[in-house]
Amino acid sequence: HMMIETLTGIKILVAEDNKYNQIVVQDTLENMIPEVMVSIAADGEKVLDALREHEFDVILMDAHMPIMDGVDATKEIRKSGNNIPIIALTASVLNDEIHRCLDAGMNDALPKPFKRPELIAVLNRNYSKA
């Protein structure tokens, strides 16, 4: 039992530049979580634009993206005073990479490729409907 009900209706911004990964993450979320709303941003600048226009509950942030990467985008988001939970998606499980993400203000990290239970767990850890 993975506590999926607690995530019903969650609004997730997925920051990911790879088309294939965008589809995989979106499909995974939509197949797992009832009434989930998934938006995709292909780079850090698009993340900042999306945040100005919409409300999200959590961001899944690829660390490596063109134009503005996830780390720089996170720094900008935190500078603006936004405390939205940000979860790093990182193909690297190297500690220095994860520390770079956390130092920038991300809340958590999820290694790629991830398994469904890991995704649910990290979302539950960082999102509360309070």
TORPA-4810 file (N, C-alpha, C, O; in nm, 3 decimals):
<nodes>
NODE_1_0.086_-0.120_0.000_0.000_0.000_0.000_0.088_0.123_0.000_0.167_0.144_0.092_H
NODE_2_0.075_0.204_-0.101_0.173_0.310_-0.121_0.120_0.449_-0.091_0.185_0.548_-0.126_M
NODE_3_0.004_0.460_-0.026_-0.046_0.593_0.011_-0.068_0.682_-0.110_-0.028_0.798_-0.110_M
NODE_4_-0.131_0.627_-0.213_-0.153_0.708_-0.332_-0.270_0.804_-0.312_-0.269_0.914_-0.368_I
NODE_5_-0.370_0.763_-0.233_-0.489_0.847_-0.213_-0.450_0.984_-0.162_-0.514_1.084_-0.196_E
NODE_6_-0.345_0.990_-0.081_-0.305_1.119_-0.022_-0.258_1.216_-0.130_-0.247_1.336_-0.105_T
NODE_7_-0.230_1.165_-0.248_-0.178_1.250_-0.356_-0.286_1.289_-0.457_-0.257_1.357_-0.555_L
NODE_8_-0.410_1.245_-0.434_-0.518_1.273_-0.529_-0.526_1.422_-0.561_-0.530_1.507_-0.471_T
NODE_9_-0.529_1.453_-0.692_-0.546_1.592_-0.733_-0.422_1.678_-0.724_-0.429_1.799_-0.746_G
NODE_10_-0.309_1.618_-0.692_-0.184_1.694_-0.680_-0.148_1.757_-0.815_-0.169_1.697_-0.920_I
NODE_11_-0.094_1.878_-0.810_-0.051_1.948_-0.931_0.102_1.945_-0.936_0.170_2.002_-0.850_K
NODE_12_0.153_1.878_-1.038_0.297_1.855_-1.046_0.354_1.923_-1.171_0.304_1.905_-1.282_I
NODE_13_0.460_2.000_-1.150_0.533_2.057_-1.262_0.657_1.971_-1.284_0.740_1.956_-1.194_L
NODE_14_0.669_1.913_-1.403_0.782_1.827_-1.435_0.879_1.907_-1.523_0.844_1.946_-1.635_V
NODE_15_0.998_1.929_-1.473_1.101_2.001_-1.548_1.197_1.899_-1.606_1.277_1.839_-1.534_A
NODE_16_1.188_1.880_-1.735_1.263_1.772_-1.801_1.275_1.807_-1.948_1.174_1.836_-2.013_E
NODE_17_1.398_1.806_-2.003_1.415_1.847_-2.142_1.405_1.731_-2.240_1.381_1.752_-2.359_D
NODE_18_1.422_1.609_-2.193_1.419_1.494_-2.283_1.275_1.452_-2.311_1.199_1.419_-2.220_N
NODE_19_1.238_1.454_-2.441_1.100_1.424_-2.482_1.052_1.289_-2.430_0.942_1.276_-2.376_K
NODE_20_1.137_1.189_-2.446_1.101_1.054_-2.404_1.074_1.050_-2.253_0.974_0.994_-2.208_Y
NODE_21_1.164_1.110_-2.177_1.147_1.113_-2.031_1.021_1.189_-1.991_0.953_1.151_-1.896_N
NODE_22_0.991_1.298_-2.064_0.869_1.374_-2.035_0.748_1.282_-2.043_0.662_1.282_-1.955_Q
NODE_23_0.742_1.203_-2.151_0.627_1.115_-2.173_0.621_1.007_-2.065_0.514_0.979_-2.011_I
NODE_24_0.736_0.949_-2.034_0.740_0.842_-1.933_0.693_0.894_-1.797_0.610_0.831_-1.732_V
NODE_25_0.745_1.009_-1.755_0.709_1.063_-1.624_0.561_1.101_-1.622_0.490_1.071_-1.526_V
NODE_26_0.515_1.166_-1.728_0.375_1.207_-1.733_0.282_1.086_-1.729_0.185_1.083_-1.653_Q
NODE_27_0.312_0.985_-1.811_0.229_0.863_-1.814_0.229_0.794_-1.678_0.125_0.751_-1.629_D
NODE_28_0.348_0.784_-1.619_0.360_0.718_-1.489_0.273_0.788_-1.385_0.199_0.723_-1.312_T
NODE_29_0.284_0.920_-1.379_0.206_0.997_-1.281_0.056_0.983_-1.308_-0.022_0.962_-1.216_L
NODE_30_0.018_0.996_-1.435_-0.125_0.993_-1.467_-0.186_0.855_-1.445_-0.304_0.843_-1.413_E
NODE_31_-0.105_0.751_-1.461_-0.155_0.615_-1.438_-0.160_0.579_-1.290_-0.230_0.486_-1.251_N
NODE_32_-0.084_0.652_-1.209_-0.073_0.617_-1.069_-0.165_0.696_-0.978_-0.224_0.642_-0.885_M
NODE_33_-0.178_0.826_-1.006_-0.238_0.917_-0.909_-0.372_0.969_-0.961_-0.377_1.026_-1.070_I
NODE_34_-0.479_0.949_-0.886_-0.610_0.999_-0.930_-0.610_1.150_-0.946_-0.559_1.222_-0.860_P
NODE_35_-0.668_1.198_-1.056_-0.689_1.342_-1.078_-0.562_1.425_-1.075_-0.567_1.546_-1.054_E
NODE_36_-0.448_1.360_-1.094_-0.322_1.434_-1.097_-0.323_1.531_-1.214_-0.379_1.502_-1.319_V
NODE_37_-0.260_1.647_-1.195_-0.243_1.741_-1.304_-0.093_1.756_-1.328_-0.019_1.796_-1.239_M
NODE_38_-0.050_1.723_-1.450_0.092_1.726_-1.482_0.118_1.832_-1.588_0.054_1.833_-1.693_V
NODE_39_0.212_1.921_-1.559_0.258_2.019_-1.659_0.405_1.992_-1.685_0.479_1.952_-1.595_S
NODE_40_0.447_2.015_-1.809_0.585_1.990_-1.848_0.654_2.121_-1.881_0.597_2.206_-1.949_I
NODE_41_0.777_2.137_-1.831_0.860_2.251_-1.870_0.994_2.194_-1.917_1.054_2.112_-1.848_A
NODE_42_1.040_2.238_-2.034_1.158_2.177_-2.095_1.290_2.237_-2.049_1.397_2.183_-2.078_A
NODE_43_1.284_2.349_-1.978_1.408_2.406_-1.924_1.374_2.497_-1.807_1.258_2.524_-1.778_D
NODE_44_1.480_2.542_-1.740_1.460_2.619_-1.618_1.383_2.749_-1.639_1.304_2.789_-1.553_G
NODE_45_1.405_2.814_-1.752_1.331_2.939_-1.777_1.183_2.912_-1.790_1.100_2.990_-1.743_E
NODE_46_1.149_2.800_-1.857_1.008_2.765_-1.871_0.945_2.729_-1.736_0.826_2.751_-1.714_K
NODE_47_1.027_2.674_-1.647_0.980_2.646_-1.511_0.939_2.777_-1.443_0.831_2.786_-1.385_V
NODE_48_1.026_2.877_-1.452_0.998_3.006_-1.389_0.873_3.069_-1.448_0.791_3.126_-1.377_L
NODE_49_0.858_3.058_-1.582_0.738_3.110_-1.648_0.613_3.039_-1.596_0.514_3.104_-1.562_D
NODE_50_0.619_2.907_-1.589_0.504_2.828_-1.545_0.463_2.866_-1.403_0.344_2.876_-1.372_A
NODE_51_0.563_2.887_-1.316_0.533_2.922_-1.177_0.468_3.059_-1.167_0.388_3.084_-1.077_L
NODE_52_0.501_3.149_-1.260_0.438_3.281_-1.257_0.292_3.272_-1.297_0.210_3.354_-1.254_R
NODE_53_0.258_3.172_-1.379_0.123_3.165_-1.434_0.030_3.069_-1.362_-0.092_3.084_-1.368_E
NODE_54_0.086_2.970_-1.294_0.001_2.866_-1.235_0.047_2.829_-1.095_0.160_2.857_-1.055_H
NODE_55_-0.042_2.767_-1.021_-0.010_2.715_-0.888_0.025_2.567_-0.902_-0.047_2.492_-0.968_E
NODE_56_0.133_2.526_-0.839_0.169_2.384_-0.836_0.193_2.343_-0.691_0.220_2.426_-0.605_F
NODE_57_0.182_2.213_-0.668_0.207_2.160_-0.533_0.351_2.114_-0.516_0.406_2.117_-0.406_D
NODE_58_0.411_2.070_-0.626_0.546_2.015_-0.618_0.610_2.023_-0.757_0.541_2.018_-0.859_V
NODE_59_0.742_2.034_-0.759_0.816_2.033_-0.886_0.909_1.912_-0.887_0.984_1.890_-0.792_I
NODE_60_0.905_1.835_-0.995_1.006_1.733_-1.021_1.105_1.798_-1.118_1.071_1.826_-1.232_L
NODE_61_1.226_1.821_-1.072_1.321_1.908_-1.143_1.443_1.830_-1.189_1.525_1.788_-1.108_M
NODE_62_1.452_1.812_-1.321_1.573_1.750_-1.374_1.691_1.842_-1.345_1.682_1.963_-1.366_D
NODE_63_1.800_1.785_-1.296_1.915_1.868_-1.260_1.982_1.926_-1.383_2.034_2.037_-1.380_A
NODE_64_1.981_1.849_-1.493_2.055_1.892_-1.613_1.959_1.925_-1.726_1.896_1.836_-1.783_H
NODE_65_1.949_2.052_-1.758_1.864_2.097_-1.869_1.936_2.208_-1.942_2.020_2.276_-1.883_M
NODE_66_1.904_2.227_-2.070_1.965_2.339_-2.143_1.908_2.473_-2.097_1.810_2.479_-2.022_P
NODE_67_1.970_2.580_-2.144_1.930_2.719_-2.120_1.946_2.756_-1.973_2.029_2.840_-1.938_I
NODE_68_1.867_2.692_-1.885_1.886_2.713_-1.740_1.864_2.578_-1.674_1.757_2.519_-1.687_M
NODE_69_1.965_2.530_-1.603_1.948_2.396_-1.546_1.867_2.400_-1.417_1.831_2.507_-1.367_D
NODE_70_1.839_2.282_-1.365_1.751_2.271_-1.249_1.806_2.337_-1.125_1.730_2.390_-1.043_G
NODE_71_1.937_2.335_-1.111_1.998_2.396_-0.994_1.980_2.548_-0.997_1.942_2.609_-0.897_V
NODE_72_2.009_2.608_-1.112_1.993_2.754_-1.124_1.847_2.795_-1.113_1.814_2.897_-1.051_D
NODE_73_1.759_2.715_-1.173_1.616_2.745_-1.163_1.571_2.742_-1.018_1.495_2.827_-0.973_A
NODE_74_1.621_2.642_-0.944_1.585_2.630_-0.803_1.632_2.751_-0.724_1.559_2.803_-0.640_T
NODE_75_1.754_2.797_-0.751_1.806_2.915_-0.681_1.717_3.036_-0.707_1.688_3.114_-0.615_K
NODE_76_1.672_3.051_-0.833_1.584_3.163_-0.867_1.450_3.154_-0.793_1.398_3.253_-0.742_E
NODE_77_1.396_3.031_-0.789_1.267_3.010_-0.723_1.279_3.044_-0.574_1.191_3.110_-0.518_I
NODE_78_1.387_2.999_-0.512_1.406_3.026_-0.369_1.431_3.175_-0.344_1.386_3.230_-0.244_R
NODE_79_1.503_3.238_-0.435_1.530_3.382_-0.421_1.401_3.462_-0.422_1.390_3.565_-0.356_K
NODE_80_1.302_3.412_-0.497_1.175_3.483_-0.508_1.086_3.458_-0.386_0.977_3.513_-0.376_S
NODE_81_1.134_3.375_-0.293_1.059_3.351_-0.170_0.960_3.237_-0.181_0.881_3.215_-0.089_G
NODE_82_0.963_3.163_-0.291_0.869_3.051_-0.310_0.924_2.925_-0.243_1.036_2.883_-0.271_N
NODE_83_0.845_2.866_-0.154_0.889_2.748_-0.080_0.833_2.618_-0.133_0.832_2.517_-0.062_N
NODE_84_0.785_2.618_-0.258_0.730_2.496_-0.315_0.830_2.380_-0.304_0.949_2.400_-0.327_I
NODE_85_0.783_2.261_-0.268_0.875_2.147_-0.263_0.933_2.117_-0.401_0.859_2.106_-0.499_P
NODE_86_1.064_2.106_-0.408_1.133_2.075_-0.533_1.212_1.946_-0.515_1.295_1.934_-0.425_I
NODE_87_1.185_1.850_-0.603_1.252_1.720_-0.596_1.341_1.707_-0.718_1.295_1.717_-0.832_I
NODE_88_1.470_1.686_-0.693_1.565_1.670_-0.803_1.545_1.536_-0.870_1.535_1.433_-0.804_A
NODE_89_1.540_1.538_-1.002_1.549_1.414_-1.080_1.691_1.409_-1.130_1.733_1.496_-1.207_L
NODE_90_1.766_1.310_-1.089_1.905_1.307_-1.129_1.949_1.169_-1.172_1.926_1.070_-1.104_T
NODE_91_2.013_1.165_-1.288_2.063_1.038_-1.340_2.188_0.997_-1.263_2.233_0.883_-1.272_A
NODE_92_2.241_1.091_-1.189_2.363_1.064_-1.114_2.328_1.042_-0.968_2.257_1.123_-0.907_S
NODE_93_2.377_0.933_-0.911_2.355_0.913_-0.768_2.479_0.957_-0.691_2.494_0.929_-0.572_V
NODE_94_2.566_1.028_-0.761_2.686_1.079_-0.694_2.645_1.180_-0.589_2.562_1.267_-0.612_L
NODE_95_2.706_1.167_-0.473_2.667_1.255_-0.363_2.689_1.402_-0.393_2.611_1.486_-0.351_N
NODE_96_2.796_1.433_-0.468_2.821_1.576_-0.492_2.712_1.636_-0.579_2.676_1.753_-0.564_D
NODE_97_2.659_1.556_-0.670_2.549_1.603_-0.755_2.424_1.628_-0.670_2.358_1.731_-0.683_E
NODE_98_2.394_1.533_-0.582_2.276_1.548_-0.496_2.294_1.666_-0.400_2.201_1.741_-0.375_I
NODE_99_2.415_1.680_-0.347_2.442_1.793_-0.257_2.427_1.926_-0.329_2.378_2.023_-0.271_H
NODE_100_2.469_1.932_-0.456_2.456_2.054_-0.536_2.309_2.093_-0.546_2.273_2.210_-0.538_R
NODE_101_2.224_1.991_-0.564_2.080_2.016_-0.574_2.023_2.063_-0.441_1.945_2.159_-0.436_C
NODE_102_2.062_1.996_-0.334_2.008_2.030_-0.202_2.061_2.166_-0.156_1.988_2.244_-0.095_L
NODE_103_2.187_2.194_-0.187_2.244_2.324_-0.151_2.173_2.439_-0.221_2.164_2.549_-0.168_D
NODE_104_2.122_2.411_-0.342_2.053_2.515_-0.419_1.914_2.541_-0.362_1.850_2.640_-0.397_A
NODE_105_1.867_2.451_-0.274_1.735_2.471_-0.214_1.634_2.363_-0.249_1.517_2.374_-0.213_G
NODE_106_1.679_2.259_-0.320_1.586_2.148_-0.345_1.562_2.073_-0.215_1.645_2.076_-0.124_M
NODE_107_1.447_2.007_-0.207_1.408_1.940_-0.083_1.448_1.793_-0.077_1.461_1.736_0.031_N
NODE_108_1.466_1.733_-0.194_1.482_1.589_-0.198_1.538_1.552_-0.334_1.546_1.637_-0.423_D
NODE_109_1.576_1.427_-0.352_1.628_1.383_-0.481_1.577_1.244_-0.513_1.561_1.159_-0.426_A
NODE_110_1.553_1.223_-0.641_1.503_1.094_-0.690_1.594_1.053_-0.806_1.599_1.122_-0.908_L
NODE_111_1.666_0.940_-0.790_1.754_0.899_-0.899_1.673_0.846_-1.017_1.571_0.780_-0.999_P
NODE_112_1.721_0.875_-1.138_1.661_0.820_-1.259_1.746_0.702_-1.304_1.868_0.707_-1.289_K
NODE_113_1.688_0.597_-1.360_1.543_0.575_-1.373_1.485_0.537_-1.237_1.546_0.460_-1.162_P
NODE_114_1.367_0.590_-1.205_1.308_0.561_-1.075_1.202_0.452_-1.088_1.148_0.426_-1.195_F
NODE_115_1.175_0.389_-0.975_1.066_0.293_-0.970_0.945_0.361_-0.908_0.958_0.457_-0.831_K
NODE_116_0.827_0.311_-0.942_0.703_0.375_-0.895_0.698_0.396_-0.744_0.664_0.505_-0.699_R
NODE_117_0.731_0.293_-0.664_0.722_0.313_-0.519_0.812_0.427_-0.471_0.778_0.499_-0.377_P
NODE_118_0.928_0.442_-0.535_1.020_0.550_-0.496_0.959_0.686_-0.527_0.971_0.780_-0.450_E
NODE_119_0.892_0.694_-0.642_0.829_0.819_-0.683_0.716_0.856_-0.586_0.706_0.970_-0.541_L
NODE_120_0.633_0.758_-0.554_0.523_0.782_-0.460_0.577_0.823_-0.323_0.525_0.915_-0.260_I
NODE_121_0.682_0.755_-0.279_0.739_0.784_-0.148_0.793_0.926_-0.142_0.771_0.998_-0.044_A
NODE_122_0.865_0.967_-0.247_0.926_1.100_-0.245_0.818_1.209_-0.255_0.831_1.315_-0.195_V
NODE_123_0.711_1.182_-0.330_0.601_1.278_-0.336_0.531_1.289_-0.201_0.501_1.399_-0.155_L
NODE_124_0.506_1.176_-0.138_0.440_1.178_-0.007_0.526_1.248_0.098_0.474_1.319_0.184_N
NODE_125_0.658_1.228_0.090_0.747_1.292_0.187_0.743_1.443_0.177_0.761_1.514_0.276_R
NODE_126_0.718_1.493_0.055_0.735_1.637_0.031_0.605_1.713_0.009_0.606_1.835_-0.008_N
NODE_127_0.495_1.641_0.009_0.367_1.707_-0.017_0.270_1.672_0.093_0.248_1.554_0.122_Y
NODE_128_0.213_1.773_0.154_0.105_1.745_0.246_-0.009_1.838_0.213_0.012_1.955_0.181_S
NODE_129_-0.128_1.786_0.222_-0.245_1.863_0.181_-0.284_1.971_0.281_-0.384_2.040_0.265_K
NODE_130_-0.203_1.984_0.384_-0.237_2.075_0.493_-0.290_2.208_0.443_-0.323_2.295_0.524_A
</nodes>
